[in-house]
Amino acid sequence: MKICKLQTLKSLWTLKPPCRTFHGHPRLLVSDVHSQYEPVRRGEQEIPKYFNFASDVLDKWSEIEKAGKRPTNSAFWWISGNGEEVKWSFEQLGFLSRKVANMLTKVCGLQKGDRVIVVLPRIPEWWLVNVACIRAGIVLSPGTSQLSAKDILYRLQASKAKCIITNDTLAPAVDSVASECQFLKNKLMVSKGSREGWLNFNELNQPADHPCVKTSIQDSMIIFFTSGTTGSPKMTEHSQGSLGFRPLLCERYWLDVGPSDIVWGITDTGWIVTSVTSLFDAWALGSCVFVHQLPQIESSVILNTLCSFPIDTMISAPTLYRMLVQTDLSSYKFMNLKHCMSGGEPLNPEVIDQWKSKTGLDIHEIYGQTEAGIICSVSKGMKIKPGSMGKAAPPFDVQVVDKNANILPPGQQGEIAIRSKPVRPLGLFTEYVVTQPFHTLFWFLSYSLHVMTPSSYHVVTVVKAFVVLSDAFSSSDRESLARDLQEHVKKTTAPYKYPRKVEFVQELPKTITGKIKRNELRAKEWGQM
């Protein structure tokens, strides 16, 4: 299997003391959860050897809560849209997650280091399972509800998962491939009903006495499957440090919220953005995570929710904002919305302008990758520059480099290079890359074309398809055909892989041997020809 590029370049630059630049964007510390790591942020102490997000962050917030030092708002707030509502304090989150941790270890027999595939929609159980796995040292691998039976088979086999947790919608797909998965021992279904061969998550009541396991900051915590440029999805592993401890170093750099804020991340539970925005970073800052089940994304539901609930911060993909600005927003008055963020792909300048004119709110763009989490962001107070995803977020140094890892001057296109003194190498991939020296300087080279402006703002490009029509389609409506092609790609590959732009051309530039000159297409797109 192909391994994503990870280059070790020890001699490029002198490594700065870790995290010394974090206070270039000064913030007030929000609690003892953060203040105990202030010496680490200043580079005066080493990163701790042992760390567990459940015991060292969530349980600490529970103690602060019980001491009356945190606002009275919930830690977790879920609504179904049909009148159902769930609210948990940090104390209740701890109580319930310990019960689930006992379920996984005592009933399912899972041990520290075992892997679990979790494919659930936006329901409270998804958050409980996440925290329970962290407590027990079980490695969780989330998946989107759009997975097919073939996708599930691949993930079960590649990860060697011993357990899968899903709902009754996907249970038949799991059953159709389970016989081919030699490591799969348990199947848990979150459902009001029952199914032969499955344990019912809701019926396995366990005591709440689970002791949190001792985990190294480098212990594996989550495995995401990320689509590569070739072949099947690649496994990307994150440790207790790379996702759990990192928010304590970043503090409020990109997600500027605190214990009194309510954060709504409108994203799929299968992607890292949900783990970052609606679990690790929000809870590290003591905020309330708001969740709407949203079986379907509808403009009216989103807007009415913003009008009915005191949500401070909304984070979503550009697609949602494009949909919302097409609605007459004059009749909607948001209760408390102050900060809007967008990530996943660049946002059209006209959408940014329309949202601003209709709501008075800016959209701050963020950029990240499954391998590293949030890499760049347009933080509060930064000037909004359409097409830019802002500046590098701690602890990353982001540059644009050529194929030899030479830093390119502003305005030149190249690959994104991300450097850090990592808690663990930024990504561990399928057929894991083995990188031992903890203090080695790492560059992770992405496959995205990228440009950095003179003011250090980063601009990412999107996928564009250049299409040559045969005679049979030459008279077709171009807009309709472009939509059809995009829908075809969504259905045959995955919804998130489709080309955002489609241009019909008479011919493609080719070499004498027939290879497409992609550099000419890029140059034309950037107005360099």
Summary of the structure (lengths in Angstrom):
residues: 529
radius of gyration: 23.3
end to end distance: 37.9
largest distance: 74.2
contacts: 1666
relative contact order: 0.11
helix: 31%
strand: 23%
